[in-house]
Amino acid sequence: MAGCGGSDGSGGFLGIQFPSSSQNKEDEQSVRRQRQLEVFDRTVRNPSPDIDPEIRRQAAEELIAMDMHEATERLAEALGSGQPTVELAVIDAMESSPEPVEGLLPAAVATLQDASGPRLDKLSLVLPRYGDPALNRVAVLARDQSEPPARRLGPIYALASFRSRDSAVQLMYMLDEERNEPQEIIAATGESLERLTGLPYGSDASQWRRWWDKLKDEPIENWLRIMVMHLSTKTSELEREIHQQDRESEAIAERLAEALRDMFLMLSTEDQLARLPDLLDDELAPVRAFALGRVERRLRDSERIPEPVQQKLVERLNAPDELPTSRLLAARLLNDLNYQPTADLVAAVLAEEKDPQIAKGYLEILARRSTPDALDDMLLWLDDSTAGEAAADATWAVVTNGTHDTDALPTVRRAARRAYQWQATPAHVRLLAAIGEDRDLEVVEEQLDAAEPAMRRAAAEGLCFAGHRQPLLDRVRDEEVYPFAIRLVARGPDDIATFRELAELAPPETHRQEWMQAMRESADRLSADELIEADTILESLPHVNGQLRADVLARVADLPADALPADELSALQSRLVRLRLELADYQGAYDVVARINGNPTTPDLQQLGFKAAVLSGHYDEAAALNGDVREWARLYDELTVQRPQAAGAVREEIRRRFGDNLDSELAELLRVADERLTQFTASAEPTRSGPPE
């Protein structure tokens, strides 16, 4: 009884050796590429902010490198996801691609309408690589006056990046006086022209028109020369900035690319695991984060994680300069690995943690893997709005497993009381209910009547742990309270009074299985001479079914002959056989008779044993118990009324065993029963959905 407390399947990827036929190699490659596609796609489109941007970008680059239509479709969907971090990863990957990525132009242009900040800047650099098709698409969006101005600003901004006279033509078109554009569009167009030409005319449309009147008829070579002259200084400055950024990110990009290629495409499982310790020890934080992610994947695929990798996880958790999210992931992985010192390691880092979100993660681990060493730090987080509930769960785990110093209980109680006043979450209610004093219990009992089910359940669980029966029994009809009420009752003495009290607590349907299990366990603790009384109690209750009665009496079949007086034992055996016959458990009923050596001790038990043997198909044993053809005929007649599905086989056995040489009375009995069975068979045939019993 529960207490109140609370592959990768491809060949090269896993190092599996396959036959060398070309077909198998093609199948292996196809499976591997599909798996790679799913892994990279999940990494790119995972909405979690914990995914390192560099790893997300590298996954997008790998999708591009796969050169598959399905991979391109996944990238296009990511571009239209509306999630800035996801879209930025795809744009960065497009920018780093040696060639424009076919199939992504429509999605990239559409993204302009809602892009801003880094996404807009980077898209503006990527789109000119697609040439005139991109320029035309962007211009259509920029000039579309049916769209709200806010959705035209991105395309207008991007037009300047094409650095061509055609882009200037498109921008000047929007400054045409006859278009009567709103000031917001005129200002954005002027800003874009400034970026294109290097001229400082801003939103002065008349200045731009005068400039354009002078320049629009210049030969293309002169126009380009003038533009180059205006932009040369600005371009040089931008190139210096880009070069500096490239130098700073070059090492990270190179190492990440190498790691991703090695881990995803080239290495067997064994080689991957061999490389992980070095990757987990890498000087670059993104590489270490990537390696932690690979350990997580291996663990999710139920693969063994070698000792050297586990030790590196310990080092990552203990490293003060590691990324906080990486330290937390290392702790979670150690917990999933069932690494024995995990609780002590997490307790040590929790003592240093200041970030509530990270502390919450550590406390969630300690709620599952408790240690009293962290109790003081748990109490410090109890009233925190972010980590408080996790702290209450972790403190509950320490309190309920009994490992804490009892002298610390007053301190815990005071902290729980104070935290409950700040935020009465279910976890805080449960904790205070478990350890509170009388004045606390008055407050907690109010939560047993709260509107929120989780609050009632938490209060009931805490009160159950503390052993407060009456408040729970008073509300036993509440589905949230009920399971804790029966757990408390089940803690009572191992006697018939406890059994009766449990039996009378009629369960709601949602908790029927738990109640039945409690009943079985309580029955198993009864003495043999209490079993008849127990079954009598159950028989009188309308919410008790035959199956539970049979389960409670199940051990009767194995009682030794001297366990009870002979008449009491036979009465119990008869009850059990009769129950199993009523449940149509014919073989189970026969097994009871067989366990008493097939020699029933009373006429009633002998008749029940005969019926069980017949219905379970043990005809020779049935004949040994009763060879009178009249008894067989009467049983057949009874079955045609009560269980016609089982009657046909019995009739065939009567013919085989006794033939047709019967007296007239018996023959008439069988004839009437035969007609009854024929009528049942005819009426049931059209709707029969399965075999007869």
N, C-alpha and C positions, 0 to 999 in steps of 0.2 A: 504494500500500500504506500503510495507516495506521501511524503511529509508535506508540511505547509510551506517550506521554503522552495524557493525557486531553483588529345594526343594527335597529340598529333599522330596520325596513322600512316603517313607517307614513309617510303623507304629511306631515302637519304636523310630526311629530316630527323628521323628517330634512330638511324643507324641499323635498320632492319634489312637483312639481305633477302632480295627477291631473285627469282629465276632470271636468267640473262636474256630471255627472248625479247625481241624488239617491242612486241605488243605489251608485255609487262612493264617494260621501261617507259613506254608512252603512257600507260595507265598510272604508273607511279608518278611520273612528272605532272600529269593532269591533276591528280589528287593533291600533290604538293603545292601546285600553283593555286588551286582553289583554296587550300588552307591558308596559304600566304595572303591571298586576297581578303579572306575573312578577318585575319589577324590585323592586317594593315588598315582595313576599313574601320574595324572597331576602335583602333587606336586613334584614327583621324577624327571620327565622329563621336567619340565618347564625350559627353557633355561635362564630365567631371573637371573642375578647375585644378585638380591635383595632377593632371597629366602635364608633364613638362613640355613647354612649347617647342623646344628643339626636337624632342622625341616625336611629337605630333607631326612636325614638319617633315622629319625624315621618313615617317611612315607614308606621308603623302607623296614624297619623292619616289619611294619604292613602288607605290601604285602606278605612278607615271612610267617608271622603268619597266613595269610588267608588259606595257604595250598591248593591253587587252581591252576590247570594247567594254566588257563588264566593269573593268577597273575605271575606265573613263566615265562611265555612267555613275559609279559610286562617287567619283570626284565632283561631277556636276551636281549631284544631289547635295554633297557637302557644301558646295559653293552657294546653294540656295537654301541652306538650313536656317539662316537668320541668326546663327550663333557666331559672334565675332571671332572667338578663338579658333573655331573650326574653319571658318572662311579664310582667316589670315594664314593658317597653316597651308591650305591649298594654294593660295596666291603666292606665298613664299616658295612653294615647290615649283610652281609654274615659272617663277622668276629664275630659279636656279637651273631649270631644264635647258640643255644646250639648244633645243629647237622649240618653237611654239607647239603646244600640246593640242593636237587635233581633237576636235569634239568639245572643247571647253569654251570656245569663244562665245556662244550664245549665253551660257550661264554666267561667264565673267562679265559680259556687258550688262546683263540684267541685274547683277549684284551692284553695279554702280549706283543704281537708283536709291539704295538704302545705305550705301557705304559712307564712312567718315573716318577721319583720323588715319592711322596706319594702313587700314584696308584701302582707302581711297588713294593714298599716295602710292602704294605698291601696285594697285591695279592700273594706275595711270602710267606706270613704268612698263607693265607687262603688255598691255593692249597694243601699243604701237608695233610690237613685234609681229602682229598679225596683218599689218599693212592696211590697204584700202578697205578690205571687207570690215575690219574693225572700226575704221574711221567712219564709214557709212552707217554702221549700226549705232555707234555712239552719237553721231549727229542727229539721227532720227529721234532718239530719246531726248537729246538736248533741246530740239526745236518743237517738241510736242506740247502745244499749248493746252491740250486737254488734260494734261497731267498737272497735279499741284506743283507749285514752284519748288517745294522742298525735294521732290523726286527728280527734278531736272538739274539740281546743283551739281551732283556728282558727275553726270555726263559732261556738263559744261566745263567743269574743272579738268576732266580728263582730255578734252580736245586739245589743250595747250601742249600736252605731252607728245603729240604726233609731230610737232616741230616741222610743219610743212605749210605751204601756201594754202593748200586745200583746207587745212584746219583753221587757218585765218579766215578763209572765205566763209566757213560755217559759223564762226564766231561773229564776224561782221554782219552776217545775215540777221542775227538776233538783235543787232543794234539799229536795224532799219526802223526809221521813225514810224512807218506805216504799220508795223507789227504791234506797236503800243504795248511793249512788254512791261511788266511790273518792275519797280525799282530794284527789288531783290534779284531779279534775273539780270538786269543791266549791271548791277554791282558785281555779280558773280562773273559775268562775261568780261567786264573790264579787268578784273583780277586775273582771269585766265589769259587775256591778251598780254597783260604785264609779264606773266610767266613765259609766254611764247616769244615776246619781242624784247623784253628787258626795258621797255619804255614806261615812264611813271605817270600814265594818264588816268589810272584808277577807274572810277565810274563816270568819268566825263565822256559821254557818248559823242558829243560834238567834236572833241579833240580826236577821238579815234576815227571818226568819219573823215575828218580833214587829212589825217595821216594816211588813211586807206585810199583816198582820192589821189594822193600823190604816188602811192606805191603800187596800186593794184594793176597798173598797166606795164610795170617794169618787166623785162624779160626774166624768166625764172632764175637764170644764173645771177643776175644783179640782185634779185630779191633774196636769194639765199646768201649772197655775200653780205648784204646789209644785216640780215638776221644773225649771221655768224659773228659779225662785228659787235652787235649789241650784246650778244650772249656769251662771248668768249670769257670775259672775266668771271661772270656768275658760274659758268660751267666749270671753270678751273677750280673754284672754291668747292663746288659740289663734289667734284672728282676727288679732291683731297679728303673731304669728309668720308666719302664712300670707301676710299682706299683704307683709311684708318679703321673704319668699322669692319671692313673685310679682313684686315690683319688681326683684329681682336677676336673675330668669330671663326677664323680659318681653322685654328687648332680644334675647337669644339666640333665644328662641322665635319672635319676630316675623321676625328676619332668616332663620332657618332655614326657616320656613314660606314666606317669600317666595322663597327660593332654590329650594326643592323644587318649589313651584308653577311657577315660571318655567322651570326646567330640565326638569321631567318632563312638564309639561302644555301649556305655551304656546309655547315657542320652537322655531324650526327649528334644524337642526344648525348652520348658519352663525351664527345668533344665539347659540346656546349657547356656541360657541367664542369668539365676540366678548365674551361676558360673563365667561368664565373668568378672564382676567387680573385683573379687579377682585375677583372672589370669592377668588382665590388670595392677594390682597393685603389681604383684609378684616381688621379689627382683632379679630374674634372667631375663636378657634381652631376651634370646631366648624364654622363656615362654611368656613374654609380646608380643613378635613379633608373636608368634603362636596365641595368643588371638586376636591380631589385624587382623590376617588373617581370623579367625573365624567370626569376626564382618563383614569383607568384604564379606565373603560367605553368611552370613545371609542377608546382604543388597542386594547382587546380586540376592538372591532368593525372593526379595521384602517382606521380613519379617520386622515387626515393631521392632525397636531397643529401648529398655526401657531407661528412663531418667537416671538411675544410670550408664548405660553403656556409654551414651553420655557424662556424666560428667567425666568419667574416660578417655575418648578420649581427652577431654579438658586438663586433667592433663598430659596425655602423650605428647600432643603438647607443653605444657608449661614447661615440665621438661627439664632443660638444659643438664642433664646427660643422657638423653635417647638417644638411637641409632638415628643418623640423619635420616636414612631411616624409622625408626618407627615413628618419629615425623612427617615426611612428609606424611606417610600413614594415621596417625591420622587426619591430616589436610584434606586430600582428602576424608576421610570417613565423617567428619563433613560437608564438602561441599556437598557431595552426600546426606546427611541426611537433607540438607537445614537448618542446624543449624544457627539461625539468627546471632549470633555474629561472625561467621566464618571469615568474612573479617577482622574484627578488630583483632582477634586472630592471623591470618596469617600475618597481617601487623606488629604486634609486634615481631613475631619470625623472619620475614624477616630482620628486623633492626639489628638482631644479627648474621645473617647467613653469613658465609664466603665461604662455598663450592658452587661453581657455579652450580653444578648439582642439589643440594638440592634447591638452590635459584630458579633455573629454575622451579622446581615443584611448589614452592609457588607462583611464578609469574603467572604460568598457571592457578592457582586457582583464583588469583586476576583479571585475564583477563575476567573471567566469573562472578566474584562477586567483583565488583570494590569498592574501597574506596579511597577518596582523602588523607586520613591519611598516606597512603603508598607511595604517589607520590615522595617524596624526595628519598626514597630508590629505587624506580623503576628507577629513573634517574641515580642512581649510577651504575646500572647494564646494562644500555642501550648499552654501547660499549663493553660489555664482549662477547667473542667469543662463549661461551656456553649458557649463560642466556640472551644474548642481545635481541634475537628475541622475547622471552617470555616477556621481560621487555617492548619492544615496543608495544606488544599486550595489556599488562596491562595498559600502559600509554594511549594508544588509547581508552581503555574502560573508563578511567577517563575523558578524554577530550570530548568524544562523548556523555557521559551521563550528561554533564554540571554541575557536582557537585564540580569541582575544583574552587579554588579562581582565579578569572580572573587576579589578580595581579601576579599570578605565571606563567602566560602564557609565558612571555619573557624568563623566566628561562627554561621552558620546551622546548621552541623553540630552544634556544641555545644548550641544551643537545641533542635534536633530530638532529640538524644540525651537531654537532660534531660526533655523533654516525653514521650518514649516511656516513660521510667521511671515517669512519673506516670500515664499513660493510653495503653495500647497499642491505639489504635483503628486501623482500616484505613488512614485517612488518614495517621496518624503512622508506621505501618509503611512505607507506600509512600514517604514522604518520606525516612525514614532509609535505606531500601534504595537510593534513588537517589543519595544523597550521602555515605553512610557510608564509613568506613575499614574495614580488614580486621576489626578487632575488632567493629565494628558488624554486618558481614555475617554473622558467625557467629550472632549473635542473630537477625538477620532471616531467615536460612535456616531456622531452627526454625519460623518462621511458615508456611513452605511446606508444612509437615506439620500445620498447625493443624486443629482440627475444624471451625472456622467457615469456610465457603467464601469469605466476603468478605475474611478475613485472608490466605488463600492467594493470592487474586487480587491483592490490594494488594501483597503481597510480590513476586509475580511481575512486576507492572507496574514496580515500582521497580527490581528487578534487571535487567529488560529495558532500562530507560533507561540504567542504568549499564553495560550490555554484558556482564553475567555469564552466559555461555551455559550452562556445565555444570550448575549447580544446576537450571536449567529443563529442560534435556534429560534429566536424571536423573528428572524427574517429568512427562515429557511426556504420560503417560497420564491425568493429572489434568485434567479439563475446565476447571478454573479456571486452570491454568498453561499449557495447550496454546496458546492464541492468542498469548501473549507469546513462547513458544518459537519459533513459526514466524515471528513478526516479527523476532526476533533472527537466525534463520537467513537470512531474506530480505535482511538487510543485507549478507550476504556478497558476494564478487566476482560479477560478472555472467557466470558461466560455467556449464558443464554440471555441475560438481561441486556448486555451490549448488543447481542445479535438482534433481539427484539426491537431495540431502539433504532438500530440501523434499518431494519426491515420496514418499520413504520414511516420512515422518512421517504415518502413517495417522490421519485426523481422526476424533474423535467426531462423531456426527451433528449435535450442536448447533453445531459449528464448521466443518461441511463447506463452507459457502459461502465463509467467510473463507479457508479453505485453498485452495479452487479459485481464488479471486481472486488469492491469492499465487502460485499456480502459473502462472496466465495472465500475470501481470506479469513473473515470472521468465523465462518462455518468450519474451516480447516482447524481452527484453534479450539473448537468445542470438543468435549469428550464424546465418546461413542454413545453413551446413554442419554445424551442431550439431542441426538439427531432427530428422533421421532418428534420431540417437542418443537424443534426448529422447523421441520417440514410442516407440522400442524400450523405453526405461526404463518408460514408462507402461504399455505393453502387458504388461509382466511383473508388474505389481502388481495384486493382486486387488481392492484398494479403489478402483481407478481405473475410471471408466466411459467409454463411447465418447464421450459429450458433451465431457468434458474433453479427451480426445485430439483431437477435432475442433476445439475452441477453440484448443488449442495450435498446431495446424497451420493455422489459419485464414489466416494471412498468406501461406501458400504460394501461394494463388490470385493474389496481387498481386506476387509476386517477378518482377523482370525476367528475360528469357530468359538473360542473361549472369550471373545471380547465382550459378549453380552449373553444373557440367558437365551436359550434356543428360540423361544417364542418371539422375543423382541428382535433377535437377529433376522428371523424369517419374515417378520412383519416389515422390517426395513428393506429387506431384499425384494419383497413383493411390491412395496411402494416404488422402488427404483425401476423394476422391470415394467410395471404398469405405466409409469411416467414415460419411459422410453418408447413403449408401444404407442402411447397417445401422441408422441412426437414423430411417429413413423420412423423412429430409429430402431428398425427391426434387428439389425446386426448388433447394435449396442445392447439391446435387450437380451439377445441370445448370449452375448459375451458374459453378461452377469450370471446367467444360469450356468454357463460353461465353467466359470471360475469357482463355482461351488460344486465342482466335479460332476456337473450334469445330474445331480441327485437332489432335486428339490425336497425340502423337509416337511412341507405342508401341502395339502390338496390345492389350496389357492395358488401357491407358488408353482406347483406342478402344472396346473392348468395354464398359468401365464407363461411358463417355460415352453410348454407344448405350442402355444400360439406364437411365441417368439421364434421357435425353431422352424415352424411352417412358413411364416412370413419372411424369414431370412433365407429360405431355400435349403435349410438343413433337414431334409425330409426323413432320412434314416434316423437321425437323432430324435426327430419329432415322433416317429413311430415307436421308438424305444420308450418315450415318455407316455405315449397313449396310442395304442394300435387299434382302437375301436373306430370302425368306419363311421359310426353315428356321430362321434365327436368331430371327425373330419368334415362330415356333411354339415353339421350344425355350424362349424366355423366358416365353411364356404357360404352357407346361407347368410350368416351374419355379415360377411365381407361384401356380399352383393348389395347390401343396404348401406353399410358404413364406409367401406373402402373398395368400391367396385374396381378401381384400377389394379388392386392387388389380387382380385378374386380369380382371374382367368388362369393364372399359373397353378393355383391351388386346385382348380377343377381338373386340369390336365393330370396333376399328380394323383388325384382320387381315381380317375379312369385307369391310369397306369398301374397303380398299386392295388386297387380293389376290383377293377373290371366293372361289369354291369349286372352282376349276379347279386341284386339287392332285393330286400323285401319291398312290398308295395308302398308302405308308408314312407320308407326312405327314398324310394324311387320318385315318389310324388314330391317330396321335399326338394330333391335335386332338380326335378323338372321345373318347378316354380322358380327356383333360384336361377336356373339356366335362362328362363324367359326374362327374368329381371335383368340379368347381365347382358343379354342380347339387346334389350331395349336401351340400356345405358350405352353400350358400344355404338349402336346406331345413332343415338342422339349426340354423342361426343365426337364422332368421327370427323365431321366437317370443320370443327374448331380445334381439334387436337394440335397442340404446338410442341409436344415433346413426348418421350416414352412414358409408359405407365409406370406407376411406382413398383 
